[in-house]
Structures are given as C-alpha cells and as structure tokens.
Amino acid sequence: MADNAIKILVVEDETSTREITTYYLVEAGFDAVSFSSAYDALKYLGENPLEEFNIMILDKIMPGIDGINLTKLLRFDLRYKHTPIIMITSVDNDDSRKEAKMAGVSEYIVKPVERDYLIKKIHDYLKK
C-alpha cells in the first residue's frame, strides 16, 4: 500500500468474520492489519510504536481481553485516544450499546455486517 493509505486495525477472533472483513477493507482500497486476539493486537502495537491507524474495528466478544476492555486500553494510549473505533458484534441490546459507548466506542454495528454499510461508516468517520 502507498504511504498515504488509510490504515485500519481489525481485531476479531472468529476466522471467517476476520477474513471477510479484511477482504472488504482491502477491496475498498484500505490497508488492513488483522489480529485474532486483543493480546496479539496490543503486542503488535507495543512493538511498533510508530504505527498509526486511522480506524479500528473490534469484535466485542473475544476470549481473554474482550472488545470493551481493549477499547478502554486503546483510549489510554495517546496515539489512539481519538481514533474512531467501530465495534462489530452479535450482541444487540441497549445495555451492550451503552457499555460500548462508555468505553469509548465510536460506532456499534450488529452482525452480520453488509460490506457497503461498513465502508460507508468508515468513510463517514474519515470525513470527521
């Protein structure tokens, strides 16, 4: 990808969802880096302190560190304090949405996610 490419971090433990999401992003011209766990993503970010992402897409329910706690950790990192975080999850209730918002999630999307909708949301956040 070009140096000025939009970089998106994807953290999703379910292989098929991670691969499809990454495919959608690459197909749309984004530079996507994906991980199967929050731990692996945090390790990568720690080992690559100059790495910057324009948007992050996180699953809510993952083994170990879940998407809510990952969001909280990312919000403490000055590099990602204001980076849009899109949470994609199968959990569809008001309490879960409130919890995500309080943690710092920018957008909450319930699975299954349509490609066009996801790309539109990403473009919306890039315009802000």
Rosetta constraint file for C-alpha pairs under 8 A:
AtomPair CA 1 CA 5 HARMONIC 6.17 0.50
AtomPair CA 1 CA 31 HARMONIC 6.33 0.50
AtomPair CA 5 CA 29 HARMONIC 7.91 0.50
AtomPair CA 5 CA 30 HARMONIC 6.33 0.50
AtomPair CA 5 CA 31 HARMONIC 6.21 0.50
AtomPair CA 6 CA 30 HARMONIC 5.32 0.50
AtomPair CA 6 CA 31 HARMONIC 5.92 0.50
AtomPair CA 6 CA 53 HARMONIC 7.48 0.50
AtomPair CA 6 CA 54 HARMONIC 6.11 0.50
AtomPair CA 7 CA 30 HARMONIC 6.15 0.50
AtomPair CA 7 CA 31 HARMONIC 4.71 0.50
AtomPair CA 7 CA 32 HARMONIC 5.83 0.50
AtomPair CA 7 CA 33 HARMONIC 7.56 0.50
AtomPair CA 7 CA 52 HARMONIC 7.36 0.50
AtomPair CA 7 CA 53 HARMONIC 4.90 0.50
AtomPair CA 7 CA 54 HARMONIC 5.43 0.50
AtomPair CA 7 CA 55 HARMONIC 6.88 0.50
AtomPair CA 8 CA 30 HARMONIC 7.01 0.50
AtomPair CA 8 CA 31 HARMONIC 6.16 0.50
AtomPair CA 8 CA 32 HARMONIC 4.81 0.50
AtomPair CA 8 CA 33 HARMONIC 6.31 0.50
AtomPair CA 8 CA 53 HARMONIC 5.48 0.50
AtomPair CA 8 CA 54 HARMONIC 5.92 0.50
AtomPair CA 8 CA 55 HARMONIC 4.97 0.50
AtomPair CA 8 CA 56 HARMONIC 5.51 0.50
AtomPair CA 8 CA 57 HARMONIC 7.28 0.50
AtomPair CA 9 CA 32 HARMONIC 5.92 0.50
AtomPair CA 9 CA 33 HARMONIC 5.06 0.50
AtomPair CA 9 CA 34 HARMONIC 5.85 0.50
AtomPair CA 9 CA 53 HARMONIC 6.41 0.50
AtomPair CA 9 CA 55 HARMONIC 6.54 0.50
AtomPair CA 9 CA 56 HARMONIC 4.66 0.50
AtomPair CA 9 CA 57 HARMONIC 6.07 0.50
AtomPair CA 10 CA 18 HARMONIC 7.24 0.50
AtomPair CA 10 CA 21 HARMONIC 7.93 0.50
AtomPair CA 10 CA 22 HARMONIC 7.27 0.50
AtomPair CA 10 CA 32 HARMONIC 6.96 0.50
AtomPair CA 10 CA 33 HARMONIC 6.10 0.50
AtomPair CA 10 CA 34 HARMONIC 4.46 0.50
AtomPair CA 10 CA 35 HARMONIC 6.24 0.50
AtomPair CA 10 CA 56 HARMONIC 6.00 0.50
AtomPair CA 10 CA 57 HARMONIC 4.77 0.50
AtomPair CA 10 CA 58 HARMONIC 5.92 0.50
AtomPair CA 11 CA 18 HARMONIC 7.36 0.50
AtomPair CA 11 CA 34 HARMONIC 5.76 0.50
AtomPair CA 11 CA 35 HARMONIC 4.89 0.50
AtomPair CA 11 CA 36 HARMONIC 5.79 0.50
AtomPair CA 11 CA 37 HARMONIC 6.07 0.50
AtomPair CA 11 CA 38 HARMONIC 6.40 0.50
AtomPair CA 11 CA 41 HARMONIC 6.96 0.50
AtomPair CA 11 CA 56 HARMONIC 7.99 0.50
AtomPair CA 11 CA 57 HARMONIC 6.33 0.50
AtomPair CA 11 CA 58 HARMONIC 4.85 0.50
AtomPair CA 11 CA 59 HARMONIC 6.21 0.50
AtomPair CA 12 CA 17 HARMONIC 7.10 0.50
AtomPair CA 12 CA 18 HARMONIC 5.34 0.50
AtomPair CA 12 CA 34 HARMONIC 7.65 0.50
AtomPair CA 12 CA 35 HARMONIC 6.48 0.50
AtomPair CA 12 CA 36 HARMONIC 5.16 0.50
AtomPair CA 12 CA 37 HARMONIC 6.44 0.50
AtomPair CA 12 CA 58 HARMONIC 6.15 0.50
AtomPair CA 12 CA 59 HARMONIC 5.07 0.50
AtomPair CA 12 CA 62 HARMONIC 7.34 0.50
AtomPair CA 13 CA 18 HARMONIC 7.09 0.50
AtomPair CA 13 CA 35 HARMONIC 7.55 0.50
AtomPair CA 13 CA 36 HARMONIC 4.30 0.50
AtomPair CA 13 CA 37 HARMONIC 5.64 0.50
AtomPair CA 13 CA 59 HARMONIC 7.46 0.50
AtomPair CA 13 CA 62 HARMONIC 5.96 0.50
AtomPair CA 13 CA 63 HARMONIC 7.79 0.50
AtomPair CA 14 CA 18 HARMONIC 6.10 0.50
AtomPair CA 14 CA 36 HARMONIC 7.16 0.50
AtomPair CA 15 CA 19 HARMONIC 6.06 0.50
AtomPair CA 15 CA 36 HARMONIC 7.30 0.50
AtomPair CA 16 CA 20 HARMONIC 6.07 0.50
AtomPair CA 17 CA 21 HARMONIC 5.95 0.50
AtomPair CA 18 CA 22 HARMONIC 6.04 0.50
AtomPair CA 18 CA 34 HARMONIC 7.16 0.50
AtomPair CA 18 CA 35 HARMONIC 7.97 0.50
AtomPair CA 18 CA 36 HARMONIC 7.56 0.50
AtomPair CA 19 CA 23 HARMONIC 6.02 0.50
AtomPair CA 20 CA 24 HARMONIC 6.18 0.50
AtomPair CA 21 CA 25 HARMONIC 6.33 0.50
AtomPair CA 21 CA 115 HARMONIC 7.98 0.50
AtomPair CA 22 CA 26 HARMONIC 6.17 0.50
AtomPair CA 22 CA 32 HARMONIC 6.06 0.50
AtomPair CA 22 CA 33 HARMONIC 7.67 0.50
AtomPair CA 22 CA 34 HARMONIC 7.00 0.50
AtomPair CA 23 CA 27 HARMONIC 5.90 0.50
AtomPair CA 24 CA 28 HARMONIC 6.22 0.50
AtomPair CA 24 CA 115 HARMONIC 6.23 0.50
AtomPair CA 24 CA 119 HARMONIC 8.00 0.50
AtomPair CA 25 CA 29 HARMONIC 6.52 0.50
AtomPair CA 25 CA 30 HARMONIC 5.34 0.50
AtomPair CA 25 CA 31 HARMONIC 7.24 0.50
AtomPair CA 25 CA 32 HARMONIC 6.38 0.50
AtomPair CA 25 CA 119 HARMONIC 7.44 0.50
AtomPair CA 26 CA 30 HARMONIC 4.98 0.50
AtomPair CA 26 CA 31 HARMONIC 6.03 0.50
AtomPair CA 26 CA 32 HARMONIC 6.31 0.50
AtomPair CA 28 CA 119 HARMONIC 7.46 0.50
AtomPair CA 34 CA 41 HARMONIC 7.91 0.50
AtomPair CA 35 CA 40 HARMONIC 6.24 0.50
AtomPair CA 35 CA 41 HARMONIC 5.80 0.50
AtomPair CA 36 CA 40 HARMONIC 7.07 0.50
AtomPair CA 36 CA 41 HARMONIC 7.98 0.50
AtomPair CA 37 CA 41 HARMONIC 6.43 0.50
AtomPair CA 37 CA 62 HARMONIC 6.99 0.50
AtomPair CA 37 CA 63 HARMONIC 7.50 0.50
AtomPair CA 37 CA 64 HARMONIC 7.90 0.50
AtomPair CA 37 CA 65 HARMONIC 7.69 0.50
AtomPair CA 38 CA 42 HARMONIC 6.04 0.50
AtomPair CA 38 CA 62 HARMONIC 7.85 0.50
AtomPair CA 38 CA 64 HARMONIC 7.66 0.50
AtomPair CA 38 CA 65 HARMONIC 5.76 0.50
AtomPair CA 38 CA 66 HARMONIC 6.98 0.50
AtomPair CA 38 CA 67 HARMONIC 7.43 0.50
AtomPair CA 38 CA 70 HARMONIC 6.35 0.50
AtomPair CA 39 CA 43 HARMONIC 6.07 0.50
AtomPair CA 39 CA 64 HARMONIC 7.73 0.50
AtomPair CA 39 CA 65 HARMONIC 6.85 0.50
AtomPair CA 40 CA 44 HARMONIC 6.16 0.50
AtomPair CA 41 CA 45 HARMONIC 6.18 0.50
AtomPair CA 42 CA 46 HARMONIC 6.01 0.50
AtomPair CA 43 CA 47 HARMONIC 6.15 0.50
AtomPair CA 44 CA 48 HARMONIC 6.03 0.50
AtomPair CA 45 CA 49 HARMONIC 6.07 0.50
AtomPair CA 45 CA 51 HARMONIC 6.92 0.50
AtomPair CA 52 CA 79 HARMONIC 7.18 0.50
AtomPair CA 53 CA 80 HARMONIC 7.91 0.50
AtomPair CA 53 CA 83 HARMONIC 7.53 0.50
AtomPair CA 54 CA 83 HARMONIC 6.23 0.50
AtomPair CA 54 CA 84 HARMONIC 7.28 0.50
AtomPair CA 54 CA 126 HARMONIC 7.65 0.50
AtomPair CA 55 CA 83 HARMONIC 5.83 0.50
AtomPair CA 55 CA 84 HARMONIC 5.10 0.50
AtomPair CA 55 CA 85 HARMONIC 6.01 0.50
AtomPair CA 55 CA 86 HARMONIC 7.59 0.50
AtomPair CA 55 CA 122 HARMONIC 7.52 0.50
AtomPair CA 56 CA 83 HARMONIC 7.27 0.50
AtomPair CA 56 CA 84 HARMONIC 6.35 0.50
AtomPair CA 56 CA 85 HARMONIC 4.76 0.50
AtomPair CA 56 CA 86 HARMONIC 6.11 0.50
AtomPair CA 57 CA 85 HARMONIC 5.81 0.50
AtomPair CA 57 CA 86 HARMONIC 4.71 0.50
AtomPair CA 57 CA 87 HARMONIC 5.74 0.50
AtomPair CA 57 CA 88 HARMONIC 6.99 0.50
AtomPair CA 58 CA 67 HARMONIC 5.82 0.50
AtomPair CA 58 CA 85 HARMONIC 7.16 0.50
AtomPair CA 58 CA 86 HARMONIC 6.25 0.50
AtomPair CA 58 CA 87 HARMONIC 4.84 0.50
AtomPair CA 58 CA 88 HARMONIC 6.09 0.50
AtomPair CA 59 CA 66 HARMONIC 7.63 0.50
AtomPair CA 59 CA 67 HARMONIC 5.48 0.50
AtomPair CA 59 CA 87 HARMONIC 5.67 0.50
AtomPair CA 59 CA 88 HARMONIC 5.05 0.50
AtomPair CA 59 CA 89 HARMONIC 5.60 0.50
AtomPair CA 60 CA 66 HARMONIC 5.83 0.50
AtomPair CA 60 CA 67 HARMONIC 4.11 0.50
AtomPair CA 60 CA 68 HARMONIC 6.17 0.50
AtomPair CA 60 CA 87 HARMONIC 6.35 0.50
AtomPair CA 60 CA 88 HARMONIC 6.56 0.50
AtomPair CA 60 CA 89 HARMONIC 5.45 0.50
AtomPair CA 61 CA 66 HARMONIC 5.40 0.50
AtomPair CA 61 CA 67 HARMONIC 6.22 0.50
AtomPair CA 61 CA 89 HARMONIC 7.12 0.50
AtomPair CA 62 CA 66 HARMONIC 4.77 0.50
AtomPair CA 62 CA 67 HARMONIC 6.80 0.50
AtomPair CA 65 CA 69 HARMONIC 6.09 0.50
AtomPair CA 65 CA 70 HARMONIC 6.27 0.50
AtomPair CA 66 CA 70 HARMONIC 6.10 0.50
AtomPair CA 67 CA 71 HARMONIC 5.99 0.50
AtomPair CA 67 CA 87 HARMONIC 7.47 0.50
AtomPair CA 68 CA 72 HARMONIC 6.42 0.50
AtomPair CA 68 CA 99 HARMONIC 7.65 0.50
AtomPair CA 68 CA 100 HARMONIC 6.07 0.50
AtomPair CA 68 CA 103 HARMONIC 6.18 0.50
AtomPair CA 69 CA 73 HARMONIC 6.23 0.50
AtomPair CA 69 CA 103 HARMONIC 7.59 0.50
AtomPair CA 70 CA 74 HARMONIC 6.12 0.50
AtomPair CA 71 CA 75 HARMONIC 6.15 0.50
AtomPair CA 71 CA 85 HARMONIC 7.60 0.50
AtomPair CA 71 CA 103 HARMONIC 6.21 0.50
AtomPair CA 71 CA 104 HARMONIC 6.37 0.50
AtomPair CA 71 CA 105 HARMONIC 6.77 0.50
AtomPair CA 72 CA 76 HARMONIC 6.68 0.50
AtomPair CA 72 CA 103 HARMONIC 5.46 0.50
AtomPair CA 72 CA 104 HARMONIC 6.75 0.50
AtomPair CA 73 CA 77 HARMONIC 6.91 0.50
AtomPair CA 74 CA 80 HARMONIC 5.84 0.50
AtomPair CA 74 CA 81 HARMONIC 6.64 0.50
AtomPair CA 75 CA 80 HARMONIC 5.92 0.50
AtomPair CA 75 CA 81 HARMONIC 4.32 0.50
AtomPair CA 75 CA 82 HARMONIC 7.36 0.50
AtomPair CA 75 CA 104 HARMONIC 6.99 0.50
AtomPair CA 76 CA 80 HARMONIC 7.68 0.50
AtomPair CA 76 CA 81 HARMONIC 6.28 0.50
AtomPair CA 77 CA 81 HARMONIC 5.89 0.50
AtomPair CA 79 CA 83 HARMONIC 7.86 0.50
AtomPair CA 84 CA 105 HARMONIC 7.38 0.50
AtomPair CA 84 CA 106 HARMONIC 5.57 0.50
AtomPair CA 84 CA 107 HARMONIC 7.86 0.50
AtomPair CA 84 CA 125 HARMONIC 6.76 0.50
AtomPair CA 85 CA 104 HARMONIC 7.64 0.50
AtomPair CA 85 CA 105 HARMONIC 5.22 0.50
AtomPair CA 85 CA 106 HARMONIC 5.12 0.50
AtomPair CA 85 CA 107 HARMONIC 6.52 0.50
AtomPair CA 86 CA 105 HARMONIC 6.32 0.50
AtomPair CA 86 CA 106 HARMONIC 5.82 0.50
AtomPair CA 86 CA 107 HARMONIC 4.65 0.50
AtomPair CA 86 CA 108 HARMONIC 5.96 0.50
AtomPair CA 86 CA 109 HARMONIC 7.28 0.50
AtomPair CA 87 CA 100 HARMONIC 7.94 0.50
AtomPair CA 87 CA 105 HARMONIC 6.62 0.50
AtomPair CA 87 CA 106 HARMONIC 7.80 0.50
AtomPair CA 87 CA 107 HARMONIC 6.11 0.50
AtomPair CA 87 CA 108 HARMONIC 4.88 0.50
AtomPair CA 87 CA 109 HARMONIC 6.04 0.50
AtomPair CA 88 CA 108 HARMONIC 6.18 0.50
AtomPair CA 88 CA 109 HARMONIC 4.84 0.50
AtomPair CA 88 CA 110 HARMONIC 5.72 0.50
AtomPair CA 88 CA 111 HARMONIC 6.32 0.50
AtomPair CA 88 CA 113 HARMONIC 7.74 0.50
AtomPair CA 89 CA 108 HARMONIC 7.72 0.50
AtomPair CA 89 CA 109 HARMONIC 6.42 0.50
AtomPair CA 89 CA 110 HARMONIC 5.02 0.50
AtomPair CA 89 CA 111 HARMONIC 5.47 0.50
AtomPair CA 90 CA 110 HARMONIC 5.38 0.50
AtomPair CA 90 CA 111 HARMONIC 5.02 0.50
AtomPair CA 90 CA 112 HARMONIC 7.55 0.50
AtomPair CA 91 CA 96 HARMONIC 6.93 0.50
AtomPair CA 91 CA 110 HARMONIC 6.68 0.50
AtomPair CA 92 CA 96 HARMONIC 7.08 0.50
AtomPair CA 92 CA 97 HARMONIC 7.63 0.50
AtomPair CA 92 CA 110 HARMONIC 6.24 0.50
AtomPair CA 93 CA 97 HARMONIC 6.42 0.50
AtomPair CA 94 CA 98 HARMONIC 6.12 0.50
AtomPair CA 95 CA 99 HARMONIC 6.13 0.50
AtomPair CA 96 CA 100 HARMONIC 6.16 0.50
AtomPair CA 97 CA 101 HARMONIC 6.19 0.50
AtomPair CA 97 CA 108 HARMONIC 6.74 0.50
AtomPair CA 98 CA 102 HARMONIC 6.10 0.50
AtomPair CA 99 CA 103 HARMONIC 6.25 0.50
AtomPair CA 100 CA 104 HARMONIC 6.45 0.50
AtomPair CA 100 CA 105 HARMONIC 5.32 0.50
AtomPair CA 100 CA 108 HARMONIC 7.51 0.50
AtomPair CA 101 CA 105 HARMONIC 4.94 0.50
AtomPair CA 101 CA 106 HARMONIC 6.80 0.50
AtomPair CA 109 CA 113 HARMONIC 7.21 0.50
AtomPair CA 113 CA 117 HARMONIC 7.20 0.50
AtomPair CA 113 CA 118 HARMONIC 6.73 0.50
AtomPair CA 114 CA 118 HARMONIC 6.33 0.50
AtomPair CA 115 CA 119 HARMONIC 6.20 0.50
AtomPair CA 116 CA 120 HARMONIC 6.03 0.50
AtomPair CA 117 CA 121 HARMONIC 6.23 0.50
AtomPair CA 118 CA 122 HARMONIC 6.27 0.50
AtomPair CA 119 CA 123 HARMONIC 6.23 0.50
AtomPair CA 120 CA 124 HARMONIC 6.12 0.50
AtomPair CA 121 CA 125 HARMONIC 6.37 0.50
AtomPair CA 122 CA 126 HARMONIC 6.22 0.50
AtomPair CA 123 CA 127 HARMONIC 6.30 0.50
AtomPair CA 124 CA 128 HARMONIC 6.88 0.50
